[in-house]
Amino acid sequence: MTDSGKYSKLTDKQVAILIKHGCTAEDWSNIFVTEEFDAYLVSNSAFSGVVRIGALSGEVTDALGNEKPSCIFNAVLKNCTIDDNCRIVNIGIHISGYHIGKGVCIENVGTVQANENASFGCGTQVNVLNEAGGRQVTLFEGLTAQFAYMLCLHRYRPKLIEKLQEIAAECVKSSKAKPAVIADGTKISFAREIIDVNIGPSTIIRGASSLINGTILCDPELPTYIGADVNAKDFIIAEYATLDTAAVIEKVYVGQGCKVAKHFTAEHSLFFANSELYGGEACSVFAGPYTVTHHKSSLLIAGLLSFFNAGSGANQSNHMYRLGPVHEGKLMRGTKTGSFTYMLWPSLTGPFSAVLGKHGQPFDSSSFPFSKIYNLDEQTYIVPAIQLESSGTLRDGRKWPNRDKRGKNKRDAISFEVMTPYTVSMILDAHEKLKKMIAQADPSSQTIQSDEALIKRKDAERAVKLYRRNAELYLIKKTLEYHADSSSNAGGVYSDYWADIAGLLIPKTRLETLWQKIETGEICSMEHFDAEIRLAQQQYENDQQKWVKEKLRQIINVDPEDRSPATVKKLTERYKELNSEHIQAVLADAEKEYSQKSKTGYALDGTENDKNKDFEQVRGLFKDNNFVKELRNNI
């Protein structure tokens, strides 16, 4: 930005030129310009308060990517500083109170105004997860999924919450102290009103309706985009994000790489990295990374979600209350809901579950990861472990890293893997729990009671085998990898229990250390907090290795340090056997997509013999599918 020391008052000649070009000013002595200022490039404009203008030369890029000359035309400017080489054209009401950076293009807008003591959305309290409050998260520029999760979910540690709130307050204070800025290279066109919004470098705003009290962060390499008819109030929008096509948000954080569009509405919600939100609505939602809803009639409310996919018409309800909407739903990572699913809070699912049907009573399936939950005759049923053989589950784990839309600055820490100490520890617990439930159940009954839900005996017996097979497969696979790598796991910590902190998988012992460092003041800033989270992320492989070695010893009764040829051969043969069984099961699931039933409706107007040909032209052959070929190569 231009050094304010280079400004000087207008000369009499410059004032005369400006007046000749239809310009007016409350007081020409309050207009300051640089030596390179060209008065001939300013016309039909009005100035009030103190206005500083830099050089007007060269060209700038508008919101559509067109090159246009720098100038000020048909504008109303009040108490502004305008750095070099800007284009400001057709301002309906005024631009007031902003420092406008170099190369900015602002065209065809109504009001762009920054008031004194504006907070730019920082300090906004979001009643996330619980509509009635009690889990408020404070918005600030450097907010991360991990910080928000701890502030929201760990209320049972008051000292921790106090310290986290102090860190947030310092971040808010720092943000409020900043001047109102439309940073270098920003492009704004056809926006009706922008009031008290700090705008990062190279942001593109085109056709927004109303942006009030917010911060837009931007990385010039992958600009943040705010599009047509967007309404936003009390917000922070992170880098690499897109808001478009009549999205409406209020008291919302939109994380890095998120897309919010197609009339989606949200209030009191947090959306973290790479979430996609179209058509539906959200209220008091804590949406961890990769939360996806693409349908008009879907409602997300008072839920904790991550790696989540909502089917069309999926609805959630927290209306079974007497003292207010206080119930919460927690769907662990990787949960999916089918079309027109209805869930009554408080309910809880295990990781990578699929929920189908309407559930008029709360249920808890968290003890059984990778399950299908469905409703039959108003009764909730659980099919444990079935998702372990789903081709969709395997594909999900592979697609998420490839769909990361963030640039170099990745604020949220994310663990992408499906089979991890977090999920496998749950698998092992589910295996033991199911064995006990089967042993204790009435032998004459075909179902087993699990809290509010039922499990069919045959499904429970099958799940015991699936859980065991997949746990053993994971442990042996990782052990063989460690043997081949021979790297040390120095710095790793062991914990039987692992936590999912809004996308980051972390051993409980490491999490407890983090809690203690915050509570004692050792971690007293967002920089310190982020550094500790990065350390946990960097140590994931070492922590996983310690966990795998201990569980191999406990579960398979093999010394993980025994690298003798006999032991390695035994593990390798067992791995091949288990892996072949697993992949064959996944392939069988995938092949359903190529069944005769899936070909229904193909070859319209043709003969029955044309059906296979038509299907093959559109879908190809099962054996040629890239996912299928990859799986077969791994057998």
C-alpha positions as a printed Julia matrix, in Angstrom:
635×3 Matrix{Float64}:
   0.0     0.0     0.0
   1.09    3.58   -0.64
   3.21    5.31    1.98
   0.99    8.05    3.44
   4.09   10.24    3.76
   4.11   10.69   -0.04
   0.77   12.45   -0.14
   0.42   16.19   -0.65
  -2.47   18.59   -1.14
  -3.9    19.19   -4.58
  -2.41   21.99   -6.63
  -4.65   24.76   -7.94
  -4.23   23.32  -11.42
  -5.33   19.86  -10.29
  -8.39   21.31   -8.55
  -9.3    23.22  -11.69
  -9.02   20.09  -13.82
 -11.18   18.1   -11.39
 -13.86   20.81  -11.29
 -13.84   20.99  -15.09
 -14.42   17.2   -15.15
 -17.55   17.47  -13.0
 -15.98   16.72   -9.62
 -16.98   18.29   -6.29
 -15.57   18.3    -2.78
 -16.71   19.47    0.63
 -13.21   20.84    1.13
 -10.55   20.51   -1.55
  -7.84   20.99    1.1
  -8.79   17.56    2.54
  -7.96   15.77   -0.71
  -4.4    14.45   -0.84
  -2.63   12.84   -3.78
   0.75   11.37   -4.7
   3.19   12.9    -7.12
   2.1    10.44   -9.86
  -1.61   11.33   -9.53
  -3.23   12.27  -12.84
  -6.26   14.54  -12.36
  -7.38   13.92  -15.95
  -8.33   10.33  -14.97
 -10.9    11.44  -12.38
 -14.33   12.69  -13.44
 -17.92   13.15  -12.27
 -17.01   12.24   -8.68
 -17.74   13.7    -5.24
 -15.37   13.77   -2.27
 -16.01   14.36    1.42
 -13.93   13.97    4.55
 -10.25   13.13    4.11
  -9.5    11.31    0.86
  -6.08   10.13   -0.33
  -5.51    8.99   -3.9
  -2.45    7.31   -5.41
  -1.29    7.03   -9.0
  -3.87    6.19  -11.65
  -2.03    4.42  -14.42
  -1.95    1.08  -16.18
  -4.77   -1.45  -16.24
  -6.6    -3.55  -13.68
  -8.61   -6.76  -13.97
 -12.33   -6.66  -13.28
 -14.49   -9.39  -11.68
 -14.96  -11.09  -15.05
 -11.26  -11.1   -15.88
 -11.34   -8.2   -18.34
  -8.48   -5.69  -18.47
  -9.61   -2.09  -17.95
  -7.83    1.24  -17.43
  -7.32    2.69  -13.96
  -9.54    5.68  -13.22
 -12.15    7.15  -10.89
 -15.46    7.89  -12.61
 -18.95    8.57  -11.34
 -17.95    7.84   -7.75
 -18.73    9.14   -4.26
 -15.79    8.79   -1.87
 -15.7     9.64    1.83
 -12.78    9.25    4.24
 -10.93    6.81    2.0
  -7.38    5.99    1.04
  -6.98    4.68   -2.49
  -3.65    3.12   -3.38
  -2.04    3.09   -6.81
  -3.64    1.88  -10.02
  -7.27    1.35   -8.98
 -10.45    1.52  -10.98
 -13.49    2.89   -9.13
 -16.51    3.4   -11.38
 -20.27    3.9   -10.94
 -20.66    4.02   -7.17
 -24.38    4.48   -6.41
 -24.29    5.66   -2.78
 -20.67    5.89   -1.63
 -17.46    4.21   -0.58
 -16.67    5.28    2.95
 -14.08    4.49    5.6
 -11.93    2.03    3.63
  -8.26    1.7     2.77
  -8.36    0.4    -0.79
  -5.25   -1.5    -1.89
  -3.32   -1.49   -5.14
  -4.93   -2.72   -8.31
  -8.43   -2.9    -6.87
 -11.4    -2.74   -9.25
 -14.78   -1.62   -7.86
 -17.59   -1.12  -10.39
 -21.36   -0.69  -10.34
 -21.94   -1.01   -6.6
 -24.33    0.64   -4.17
 -22.85    1.15   -0.69
 -19.38    0.14    0.47
 -19.0     1.45    4.0
 -16.88    0.79    7.08
 -17.95    2.34   10.36
 -15.78    3.26   13.3
 -15.19    0.43   15.81
 -16.37   -2.2    13.32
 -15.68   -5.76   14.45
 -15.74   -7.36   10.97
 -17.62  -10.39   12.33
 -14.91  -11.18   14.85
 -16.31  -11.81   18.32
 -19.65  -13.07   16.98
 -21.01  -15.79   19.27
 -22.33  -18.83   17.42
 -24.78  -21.11   19.25
 -23.43  -24.18   17.56
 -24.69  -27.73   18.19
 -27.12  -26.62   20.91
 -29.66  -24.03   19.79
 -30.32  -22.95   23.36
 -26.65  -22.04   23.9
 -24.07  -23.39   26.29
 -21.64  -24.46   23.54
 -20.97  -21.06   21.98
 -17.97  -20.67   19.71
 -16.42  -17.25   19.14
 -15.64  -16.32   15.55
 -12.19  -14.96   14.73
  -9.91  -14.98   11.69
  -7.68  -17.89   12.68
 -10.43  -20.22   13.89
  -9.74  -23.9    13.18
 -11.85  -27.04   13.36
  -9.75  -28.36   16.25
  -9.98  -25.17   18.33
 -13.73  -24.9    17.74
 -14.27  -28.57   18.61
 -12.52  -28.28   21.96
 -14.28  -25.03   22.83
 -17.64  -26.52   21.87
 -17.4   -30.13   23.07
 -15.09  -30.12   26.09
 -17.29  -28.1    28.42
 -16.72  -30.67   31.15
 -13.31  -29.02   31.68
 -14.15  -25.45   32.82
 -10.52  -24.35   33.17
  -9.8   -25.48   29.63
 -12.8   -23.54   28.31
 -11.75  -20.43   30.24
  -8.28  -20.52   28.68
  -9.59  -21.2    25.18
 -11.96  -18.26   25.53
  -9.04  -16.07   26.57
  -7.13  -17.09   23.44
 -10.19  -16.37   21.3
 -10.66  -12.97   22.98
  -7.07  -11.97   22.15
  -7.6   -12.97   18.53
 -10.79  -10.92   18.38
  -9.05   -7.92   19.94
  -6.28   -8.12   17.37
  -8.76   -8.29   14.48
 -10.84   -5.36   15.74
  -7.7    -3.22   15.93
  -7.14   -3.55   12.19
  -8.31   -0.84    9.78
 -11.06   -1.52    7.28
  -9.36   -2.84    4.16
 -10.24   -3.82    0.63
  -6.9    -5.46   -0.03
  -4.7    -5.44   -3.14
  -6.14   -6.92   -6.3
  -9.72   -7.26   -5.07
 -12.44   -7.15   -7.7
 -15.98   -6.04   -6.81
 -18.87   -5.57   -9.22
 -22.65   -5.27   -8.98
 -22.76   -5.58   -5.2
 -25.72   -3.84   -3.54
 -24.21   -3.24   -0.1
 -20.98   -4.09    1.69
 -20.88   -2.77    5.24
 -18.16   -3.38    7.83
 -16.47   -6.16    5.87
 -12.7    -6.65    5.78
 -11.74   -8.07    2.4
  -8.55  -10.04    1.73
  -6.26   -9.68   -1.32
  -7.6   -10.69   -4.75
 -11.08  -11.57   -3.45
 -13.72  -11.65   -6.19
 -17.19  -10.3    -5.32
 -19.66  -10.31   -8.2
 -23.36   -9.66   -7.79
 -23.56  -10.07   -4.02
 -26.72   -8.68   -2.49
 -25.69   -7.85    1.09
 -22.5    -8.44    3.06
 -22.63   -7.03    6.59
 -20.18   -7.36    9.48
 -17.75   -9.93    8.24
 -14.26  -10.91    7.22
 -13.32  -12.46    3.89
  -9.91  -14.13    3.9
  -8.2   -14.8     0.61
  -5.1   -16.39   -0.89
  -4.38  -14.66   -4.25
  -3.3   -17.98   -5.78
  -6.84  -19.41   -5.32
  -9.13  -16.44   -4.72
 -12.18  -16.55   -2.5
 -15.35  -15.96   -4.56
 -18.61  -14.32   -3.47
 -21.23  -14.52   -6.21
 -24.75  -13.64   -7.25
 -27.4   -12.68   -4.68
 -25.4   -13.81   -1.65
 -26.63  -12.48    1.69
 -24.21  -12.76    4.61
 -24.27  -11.18    8.06
 -21.98  -11.67   11.09
 -19.63  -14.07    9.33
 -16.11  -15.12    8.55
 -15.29  -16.68    5.19
 -11.94  -18.46    4.96
  -9.54  -18.8     2.05
 -10.39  -20.86   -1.06
 -14.13  -20.72   -0.27
 -17.02  -19.99   -2.61
 -20.43  -18.5    -1.79
 -22.75  -18.19   -4.74
 -26.29  -18.28   -6.19
 -28.37  -16.78   -3.4
 -26.71  -18.43   -0.42
 -27.88  -16.9     2.86
 -25.78  -17.12    6.02
 -25.92  -15.42    9.42
 -23.6   -16.02   12.36
 -21.65  -18.56   10.33
 -18.05  -19.57    9.76
 -17.3   -20.85    6.25
 -14.04  -22.77    6.24
 -11.29  -23.19    3.69
 -12.31  -24.76    0.4
 -16.02  -24.78    1.31
 -18.76  -24.22   -1.27
 -22.09  -22.74   -0.19
 -24.55  -22.14   -3.01
 -27.93  -22.77   -4.69
 -30.1   -21.03   -2.1
 -28.55  -22.82    0.88
 -29.39  -21.08    4.15
 -27.53  -21.36    7.42
 -27.45  -19.71   10.82
 -25.39  -20.28   13.97
 -23.26  -22.88   12.19
 -19.63  -23.74   11.55
 -18.52  -25.35    8.29
 -14.95  -26.56    8.07
 -12.61  -27.58    5.26
 -14.04  -28.7     1.91
 -17.66  -28.92    2.97
 -20.22  -28.51    0.18
 -23.65  -27.13    1.0
 -26.3   -26.68   -1.65
 -30.05  -26.23   -1.65
 -30.95  -27.14    1.94
 -30.64  -25.46    5.3
 -28.63  -25.71    8.48
 -29.09  -24.45   12.01
 -26.65  -24.81   14.93
 -24.57  -27.34   12.99
 -20.95  -28.19   13.72
 -19.9   -29.42   10.29
 -16.4   -30.87   10.37
 -14.39  -31.42    7.18
 -16.14  -32.79    4.09
 -19.71  -32.33    5.25
 -21.86  -32.55    2.12
 -25.53  -31.82    1.43
 -26.72  -31.22   -2.14
 -30.52  -31.24   -1.92
 -33.18  -28.56   -1.46
 -35.28  -30.32    1.14
 -32.47  -31.42    3.48
 -32.3   -29.99    7.0
 -29.22  -30.24    9.17
 -29.9   -29.08   12.72
 -28.03  -29.23   16.03
 -25.68  -31.94   14.8
 -22.0   -32.78   15.0
 -20.88  -34.06   11.6
 -17.75  -34.77    9.56
 -17.07  -36.64    6.32
 -20.88  -36.68    6.21
 -23.2   -37.02    3.24
 -26.9   -36.21    3.52
 -29.37  -37.87    1.17
 -32.16  -35.91   -0.5
 -34.85  -34.87    1.94
 -32.76  -35.96    4.93
 -34.08  -34.31    8.08
 -33.07  -34.12   11.7
 -35.2   -32.98   14.62
 -34.54  -31.78   18.15
 -38.2   -31.09   18.93
 -38.73  -33.72   21.62
 -38.21  -31.24   24.48
 -40.03  -29.46   27.27
 -37.57  -26.74   28.22
 -36.36  -25.66   24.79
 -34.51  -27.11   21.77
 -31.59  -28.53   23.75
 -31.03  -31.97   22.22
 -27.96  -32.69   20.12
 -27.15  -35.3    17.52
 -23.68  -36.65   16.98
 -22.94  -38.57   13.8
 -19.36  -39.83   13.88
 -17.12  -39.41   10.85
 -18.15  -40.97    7.58
 -21.85  -41.33    8.4
 -24.31  -41.17    5.5
 -28.06  -40.73    5.52
 -30.36  -42.02    2.8
 -33.1   -40.14    1.0
 -35.88  -38.86    3.27
 -34.1   -40.08    6.37
 -35.54  -38.7     9.59
 -33.61  -38.81   12.87
 -34.81  -37.62   16.25
 -32.19  -36.19   18.6
 -30.41  -37.06   20.76
 -29.03  -39.87   18.6
 -25.49  -41.11   18.09
 -23.93  -43.23   15.34
 -20.61  -45.02   15.04
 -18.08  -44.07   12.35
 -18.84  -44.88    8.72
 -22.46  -45.83    9.3
 -25.37  -45.58    6.89
 -28.75  -44.49    8.24
 -31.94  -45.28    6.3
 -35.59  -44.6     7.0
 -37.48  -42.64    9.64
 -36.43  -43.0    13.27
 -39.04  -41.49   15.57
 -37.1   -42.46   18.68
 -33.5   -41.56   19.55
 -30.96  -44.36   19.19
 -27.3   -44.98   19.98
 -25.32  -47.17   17.55
 -21.93  -45.72   18.48
 -20.71  -49.09   19.81
 -20.99  -50.57   16.32
 -18.93  -48.78   13.64
 -19.45  -49.49    9.93
 -23.12  -50.34   10.48
 -26.34  -49.92    8.58
 -29.2   -48.53   10.66
 -32.71  -48.9     9.29
 -36.28  -48.72   10.49
 -38.87  -51.49   10.22
 -42.35  -51.2    11.72
 -41.25  -48.15   13.77
 -38.36  -50.12   15.27
 -34.7   -49.23   14.73
 -32.47  -52.1    13.59
 -28.68  -52.17   13.41
 -26.71  -54.32   10.98
 -23.2   -54.14   12.46
 -20.02  -54.2    10.34
 -21.86  -54.4     7.01
 -20.24  -51.21    5.71
 -16.82  -52.81    6.02
 -17.62  -54.7     2.82
 -19.11  -51.7     1.04
 -17.27  -50.52   -2.05
 -18.58  -47.04   -1.25
 -16.76  -46.96    2.07
 -13.49  -47.91    0.41
 -13.97  -45.32   -2.34
 -14.74  -42.59    0.18
 -11.42  -43.02    1.92
  -9.62  -42.64   -1.39
 -11.55  -39.71   -2.82
 -11.32  -37.25    0.1
  -7.61  -36.38   -0.25
  -8.13  -35.84   -3.99
 -10.97  -33.41   -3.3
  -9.0   -31.1    -1.04
  -9.56  -27.65   -2.56
  -7.26  -25.83   -0.17
  -3.99  -24.26   -1.22
  -0.71  -24.28    0.68
  -2.2   -22.77    3.83
  -4.19  -25.67    5.27
  -5.6   -24.48    8.58
  -7.66  -27.52    9.64
  -5.7   -30.69   10.47
  -7.26  -33.71    8.76
  -6.67  -37.46    9.02
  -8.14  -39.03    5.9
  -7.69  -42.77    6.45
 -10.68  -45.03    7.1
  -8.91  -47.85    8.96
  -7.03  -46.23   11.84
  -6.41  -46.8    15.55
  -9.55  -44.72   16.11
 -11.83  -46.95   14.04
 -10.08  -50.26   14.69
 -10.18  -49.76   18.47
 -13.96  -49.39   18.06
 -14.03  -52.5    15.88
 -12.24  -54.51   18.56
 -14.62  -53.24   21.25
 -17.63  -54.04   19.05
 -16.3   -57.54   18.42
 -16.1   -58.29   22.14
 -19.43  -56.62   22.92
 -21.28  -58.59   20.25
 -19.82  -61.9    21.42
 -21.08  -61.19   24.96
 -24.49  -60.06   23.71
 -24.91  -63.24   21.66
 -23.87  -65.43   24.6
 -26.27  -63.69   26.98
 -29.25  -63.47   24.6
 -32.23  -65.8    24.69
 -31.26  -68.7    22.39
 -34.81  -68.92   21.07
 -34.9   -65.25   20.01
 -33.94  -64.18   16.51
 -33.09  -60.67   17.69
 -30.79  -59.13   20.29
 -31.67  -55.95   22.16
 -29.12  -53.12   22.01
 -30.44  -50.17   24.01
 -33.21  -48.66   21.85
 -32.4   -50.78   18.79
 -32.52  -54.43   17.74
 -29.86  -56.55   16.05
 -30.86  -59.71   14.22
 -28.94  -62.68   15.58
 -27.67  -63.73   12.15
 -26.39  -60.17   11.56
 -24.64  -60.15   14.94
 -22.96  -63.5    14.26
 -21.78  -62.34   10.84
 -20.54  -59.03   12.29
 -18.35  -60.84   14.84
 -16.48  -62.48   11.96
 -16.27  -59.26    9.91
 -15.0   -57.19   12.82
 -12.34  -59.76   13.64
 -11.22  -60.17   10.03
 -10.86  -56.45    9.38
  -9.09  -55.71   12.66
  -6.63  -58.51   12.05
  -6.14  -57.43    8.44
  -5.31  -53.87    9.49
  -2.91  -54.9    12.26
  -0.97  -57.34   10.08
  -0.85  -54.96    7.11
   0.57  -52.15    9.23
   3.05  -54.46   10.95
   4.39  -55.7     7.62
   4.71  -52.1     6.43
   6.69  -51.2     9.54
   8.93  -54.22    9.08
   9.64  -53.19    5.49
  10.24  -49.57    6.43
  12.31  -50.24    9.58
  11.9   -46.62   10.67
  11.75  -45.68   14.33
   8.58  -44.51   16.01
  10.47  -42.14   18.3
   8.18  -39.52   19.75
   5.1   -41.68   19.45
   2.77  -42.16   22.41
   0.47  -45.07   23.21
  -3.16  -44.76   24.14
  -5.77  -47.48   24.05
  -8.41  -44.85   23.25
  -8.22  -42.42   20.33
 -10.32  -39.32   19.67
 -11.53  -37.66   16.49
 -11.07  -33.92   17.04
 -13.08  -32.54   14.12
 -11.07  -34.44   11.52
  -7.8   -34.97   13.39
  -7.26  -38.42   14.93
  -5.24  -38.22   18.13
  -4.38  -40.59   21.01
  -6.18  -39.73   24.24
  -2.85  -39.37   26.09
  -1.69  -36.74   23.59
  -5.05  -34.98   23.85
  -4.78  -34.91   27.64
  -1.31  -33.37   27.35
  -2.79  -30.7    25.09
  -5.53  -29.99   27.63
  -2.98  -29.63   30.41
  -0.75  -27.28   28.42
  -3.71  -25.02   27.73
  -5.0   -25.09   31.31
  -1.58  -24.25   32.77
  -1.01  -21.41   30.29
   1.87  -23.09   28.45
  -0.29  -22.77   25.35
  -1.59  -19.2    25.54
  -2.03  -18.11   21.93
  -3.49  -19.36   18.69
   0.03  -19.72   17.3
   0.97  -22.06   20.16
  -2.28  -24.0    19.77
  -1.79  -24.47   16.03
   1.8   -25.58   16.57
   0.69  -28.27   19.02
  -1.98  -29.49   16.6
   0.6   -29.66   13.8
   2.88  -31.67   16.07
   0.05  -34.12   16.78
  -0.59  -34.41   13.05
   3.1   -34.99   12.32
   3.31  -37.63   15.04
   0.28  -39.55   13.79
   2.3   -42.27   12.07
   4.51  -42.77   15.15
   1.48  -42.89   17.44
  -0.26  -45.32   15.09
   2.83  -47.55   15.01
   2.95  -47.76   18.81
  -0.75  -48.62   18.93
  -0.47  -51.28   16.21
   2.47  -52.98   17.9
   0.69  -53.18   21.23
  -2.54  -54.47   19.69
  -0.7   -57.06   17.57
   0.74  -58.42   20.77
  -2.64  -58.37   22.55
  -4.94  -59.53   19.77
  -2.85  -61.85   17.58
  -0.29  -62.87   20.18
   2.65  -62.0    17.94
   5.72  -60.07   19.03
   5.79  -57.01   16.73
   9.57  -56.81   17.05
  10.03  -60.39   15.81
  11.24  -59.97   12.24
  12.44  -63.52   11.77
  11.75  -65.06    8.34
   9.33  -67.54    9.88
   7.24  -64.85   11.57
   7.25  -62.57    8.55
   6.2   -65.46    6.31
   3.4   -66.41    8.69
   2.09  -62.84    8.83
   2.41  -62.41    5.07
   0.44  -65.56    4.31
  -2.25  -64.6     6.78
  -2.43  -61.11    5.31
  -2.84  -62.45    1.78
  -5.63  -64.73    2.92
  -7.52  -62.0     4.78
  -6.93  -59.38    2.09
  -8.22  -61.69   -0.64
 -11.38  -62.41    1.38
 -11.92  -58.71    1.99
 -11.39  -57.57   -1.59
 -13.53  -60.36   -3.01
 -16.35  -59.21   -0.7
 -15.91  -55.57   -1.79
 -15.82  -56.62   -5.45
 -19.03  -58.6    -4.97
 -20.63  -55.46   -3.53
 -19.33  -53.31   -6.4
 -20.55  -55.8    -9.01
 -24.14  -55.13   -7.94
 -23.78  -51.9    -9.93
 -23.47  -54.08  -13.05
 -26.25  -56.53  -12.26
 -29.18  -57.21  -14.58
 -31.39  -55.16  -12.27
 -29.1   -52.14  -12.73
 -29.64  -52.39  -16.48
 -33.37  -51.72  -16.17
 -34.37  -48.93  -18.52
 -31.42  -49.28  -20.89
 -31.88  -49.7   -24.65
 -35.17  -47.84  -24.81
 -36.79  -48.41  -28.23
 -34.39  -51.3   -28.81
 -34.69  -55.01  -28.24
 -33.88  -57.04  -25.13
 -30.62  -58.05  -26.77
 -29.64  -54.38  -27.07
 -29.8   -53.84  -23.3
 -26.31  -55.12  -22.54
 -24.81  -53.22  -25.47
 -26.43  -49.96  -24.38
 -25.32  -50.48  -20.78
 -21.74  -51.22  -21.84
 -21.61  -48.08  -24.0
 -22.68  -45.94  -21.05
 -21.15  -47.69  -18.05
 -18.42  -49.83  -19.59
 -17.52  -53.34  -18.45
 -17.14  -54.29  -14.8
 -13.65  -55.69  -15.4
 -12.54  -52.39  -17.01
 -13.68  -50.14  -14.16
 -10.63  -48.34  -12.71
 -11.69  -48.95   -9.12
 -12.27  -52.65   -9.84
  -8.91  -53.03  -11.58
  -7.16  -51.36   -8.66
  -8.82  -53.72   -6.19
  -7.93  -56.8    -8.22
  -4.32  -55.68   -8.42
  -4.29  -55.62   -4.61
  -5.41  -59.23   -4.15
